[in-house]
């Protein structure tokens, strides 16, 4: 009897606790015009919304625990960004991207990519100060925000109407030495009413070193990719991969200590710079990716990154051969000294001659139809060769992964 009374008492206390802390919707505003919206949630996406939804959630007897979820949508009602203020000292934002790709024969894939970030509210003043103080340099709006996870859902529809859901995700991003990269193809019923098995590939990546942790490898229904030197990049979103992939080729070209800066979101300063997907600037030793020219595929990004890293190598050898010009080249010469290796001296001599007689790409050159004068520069030919070699290597080494998950568009892998 006493036991029953205690159980009833505990149930009553639990019920009162739940009621005292229950959540309820205070306001649910949908379809507000973004132009007229006066809310103060912080947006990270560059895209301009059409409408806004605002939901306010209260907790009974806890006015300090008010929560807010703001959703920004495009003209078709698709989510662009969702902002969460859950009253716990953090702001969390999810950025959405939707892309449709045709693959194979009659197969269409709708890809939804979601990136989640968070920031402590006490960091907001520093965040806004950075955006204001460096506005001429266009700092990324995700500055000071911590990446949490990236999830890409790829829903494929075949010509027979069969639906296939694949997923690529990166989690545990708050621990960069142990990020978890996962590829999944979920079980489904085929058009012949047979059920397929789960496909799973998972591994940890130390993003500080670019190494895949061997003991973290897990597979189900597929083989682990062998000899893939780009495996740590395969799960990444194309734009997010710009800096790490470029850094990979800079290191591969023995330029790790040459103080080469990488700008993944560069705003062109003139009409000529708008012609480049990316360019190497020998004045400050930077590789700059045009903000208006996003890579269409991971393979294309690899080619561009290798191309620009090769330009860094060319100007580096020019500087070390005694022909330094500009702050970055002079700094390289002071740091590394003059070339002694006869083979590198000969290579540097050819690069120096080409640079001194270089015909740059310009709007005027393009309008005159003389672009071949730019393409025929020796340093451009060598950079193109390096880029093509990198693209082929990337595709060859990625064949096993792409065959294991054939319903994920190759451009994402």
N, C-alpha and C positions, 0 to 999 in steps of 0.2 A: 504494500500500500504506500509506504514511504517512498519507494522507488518511483511509483507512478506519479506521486505528488511532485517529486523533484523533476521528473521529465516534463510534467505540465508547466512547472515553474520556469524551467529553462526555455521551453518553447515560447512561453508568454514574454519572457525577457528578450528573446531573439526576435519575436514579432514586433515588439515595441521598438527595438533598435533599428530594424529594417524600415519601419514606418517613419522613424525619426530622421533617417538618412536617405529616404527615397527621393529619387530624381523626378522632376516633372518639367514639361516644356513650358517655358515662360512666354516665348514668342517664336513663331515659325513663319518667316517672311520669304516668299518665293517669287522669282522672276522679276526682281527689282532691276531697273535700268542701271547699268554700270555708270553711265554718264551722269546720272543724278544721285548715285549712291554716295553717301557721306561716311561710310564706315572707316575704321582705322586699322583693320587687319593688314599685316605686312604681306605683300605679294613678292614672290621670287621669280615667277615666270615673266618672260619678255613679252608674251602675247597679250593683246588687249581684249578683255572679255566683252561680251554683249550683255549678259545678265548676271545677277548675284542672288544667291539664297543665303539667308541669315537665320540660324537657329540658336536661341538662347535656352539653356537648361539650368534650372535651379535645383537646389537640394533643400528639402524641408528643414527649417530651423537653422540653416547654415548659409546665410547670405554671402559669406566670404568664399563659398565654394561654387559660385556661379560659373558655368561653362559656356563656351561659345564655339560654334562650328560655322565657318563661312565658306561657301562654295561658289567659285567663279566658273561660268560656262561660256562657250562660244555661241555663234548665231544658230548652230544646229542643236544646241542643248547639251553638247558633249562637255564633260568636266575638263577645265584647263588646270585648275588648282583648287585645293581644299586646305583651309587653315584651321588649326585646332588650338584653342586656349582652354585647357582642361583644369585650370586653377591649381596647378602643381609646381609653379615656378618656371615652366618651360612653355615655349611656343613650338608647335610642330606643323610643318607644311608638307603637303604631297603635291608634286607636279606631275601632270598627266600628259602623255603624248599618244596620239592615235595615228597609225599608218596602215595602209592596205597595200599588199604586194601580190602580184600574180606569179606563181611558180609552176613549173612543170606544164602539164597539159590539162587546162581547165581547172586548176586549183588556185583558190584565192585565200590569202591569209590576212586576217585582221589582227594587228599587233597593238596591244595596249601596254605602254611602259609607264610605270609609276616610280617616282623617286621621292624618298622621304628624308626630311632634314629636321633638326631641332636646334634651338638656341635657348640659353638661360635668359630669363627676362632681365636679369641684372646686367647682361652684356649688351643690351639694346642701345644704350647711350654710346658705347664704344663703336658699335656697329654703324650707327647713323653718322658718327663723327668721321669714320673711315670713308663712307660713301660721299660725304660732303668734301672732306679734305682732298680726296684723290679723284674727284669727279671727272677731271680732264683725262685721267688714265682709264676711266670706265672700269672700276673694280667690279668683279662678279657680284651679283646680288646675294650669292650664297656665302660670301665672305663671313667668317666667324660662325657660320652654321655648321653643325656636325652631321655628316651623312649617316643615316641609320640603315637604310636598305634600298635596293633597287629590284623591282619585280617586273618582268616582261611576260605577259600572257599572249601566246600566239594561237589564235583560233583559226584552224584551217577548214575550209569547205571544199570538198572535191566535186568533180562534175557529176558524181552519183549522189550528191547530197550528204555524204558522210562527214561528220564533224570530228575533228581531231584537235585536242587541246594539248599544247606543249608549253612549258614554262621554263624561263631562265631567271635565276635570282641570285643576288649577292646579299648576304645577311652578315650580322655581327661586324658591321663596318666601323663601329665605335672602338673595335680592337683591331687596328690595321695589321698587326702581325699574325692574326688568325681569322681573316675574312673567310666566310664559307661561300663557295661558288657551287651552284647546283643547276643541273639540267634535268628536266623531267618530261616524259611523254606519258600522259595519263591513260589508263586502260579505257577501252571503248568497245562498243559492238560494231562490227563491220557490216557492210551491206549484205553479207551472207549470214548475218545474225550470229557471228562467232565473236567471242570476247578476246581481246588482245591482252597481253601482259604489260605490267608497268615497266617503263624504262627509266633508269635512274643513274646519274653520274654526279658525284659530289667530291669536293676536295677543298682543303684549306690553302689560302695564299698569304704569304707574308708580303704585303704590298710595299714594305720598306726596302726589301731586297729583290722582289719580283720572283721569289721562289715558291714552288708548289711543295707543301709539306708532305713527304712520301707516306708517312703513317696515317695520313688523313683520308686517303683515297678510298672511295666506296663506289661500287657499281651494282646494278641489278638489270639484267636483260641486255646489257651492252658491255663491250670491252673498254678498258681504260685506254685513252689515246697514247700511243707510243711515239716517242721522239718528236713531241710537239713543243718547240721552244717558245711558242707564243701562247701556251695554254693559260697563263695567268691573265691574258687579255681577252680571251674568247667570250666570257660572260659579260664583259663590260658593255655599257651603252657606247655607241660610236663616238659621240661628242665627249663623253667622260674619258675615253681612251686616248684622246689627242695628246695630252701632255705625257702620260706614262709611256706610250708607244714611241713618241719622239725622243724621250729621254733614253729609251732602250737603244735606239740607233745612234744617239750621241755617244753613249757609253761604248757601243760596239765599234765606233770609229776612234776610240781612245781619246775622247774629248771630255771625259767626265770632269777633269780638273781645269778645263779651259774656260770656266765661268760662262757657259752658254745659257742664256735665258730663253724660256719657252712661254710664249703668250698664246693660249688657245682661243682667245676671243679678242682679236686685234681689230681696231677700227681704222680703216684706211685713211691716210692723211691727205691723199690727192687722187686725181682721176687715174693716174698710172698704177697706183697701188691696188685699185679696185679690180685690175685685170688679173691679179694673182690669187690663186687659192691659198697660197702661203708663200712667204719669201724669207730669205736670210738677210739680215742687216749687219754687214761687217763693221759698221760704225760703233755699235754697242754689243755685238755678238749675240743677237737675238733671232729666234725663229718665230715668225708671227703668222698665225692662221687667221685668215680673213673671216670676220664675224658674219659676213653676208654670204659666205661660200662654205656651207657645212659639208663635210665628207658624206658621200652617198653610200659608202660601204666601208667595212673594216679593211678590206683588201686595198681599196683606194687610199685610205688613210695611211696604211703601211707604206705604200709607194711614195706618197707625198712626204711622209716623215723621213724616209730613207734618202729621198732626193735632197731635202733641205739640210739634213745632217751631213751629206756629202759636200754641199756648199760650205758648211762650217769647216770641214776638213781642208778644203781647197784654200780658203782664205787663211786658215791656221798655218798651213805649210808655206804659203806666200810670206806671212809675217815672220816665220822662223828662218826663212831664207835670206833675211836682211832687207825685205821690202815692206816693212810694216807701215801702215798708214791708218790714222785714227786711234782712238783711245783703246778699243778692245784689242786690236792687232799689236799695238805697242806694249800693252799689258801682257799679252801672250809671249812676246819676245823677251820681255824682262823676266818673266816667270820661268820659261822653258829654255831660253838661250838659243843660240844659232844651231841649225841642222848640221849634223856631222855624217849621218848615213848617206852614202853616195847615191843610193837608189832613190831615197826621199828627196835629195837635192835635185836630181833630174826631174822627178815628178813635180816638185815645187816650181822649177824653172818653166815647165809647160803651163802650169796654172797661172803663174805670174804674167806670162806673155799673153794668155787668153784674157785675163782680167784687165790688163792695160789696154787691150784692143777690143774690149767688150762692147757689144751693141745691146743696150737694155731694151726690154719690152716696154713700149709706151703706146698711148692712144694714137699718137701721130704715126708710129710705125705700123700699127694695126690698120689704120685708115688708108695708108699708102699701099697696103698689101705686101709688105716686106717682112712679115713675121719670120720667114726662114733665116733672115740675117741674125735674129735673136737665137733661133733654134740651132744654128750652125756654130755658135760659140762653143769652144772646146769644153769649157767647164759645164755648160748645159748638157752637152752630149754625155759626159761622164756622169753627171747627176741623174740624167734620165736612165742611163744604164744601171746605176745603183738602185734606182727606184723600181725598175722592171724586175731586176733580180730578187729584190725583197718581196715584191708582189707574188712572184712565182713560188718562192719558198713558203710564204704564208699560206697560199692555197694548197700546195702539195702536203704540207704538214697538217693542214686542217681537214683533209679528206675523210679520215676515220670518224672524227666528231660529226661532220656534216652528214655522213652516211648513217650514223647512229640516230640522228635526229633530223630526218629528211623534210619534216613539215615546218621547220623553222627556216625562214628565208636566209640564204647564205650570206647576204649582206650584213646580217647582224652577228654572224659568227666569224 
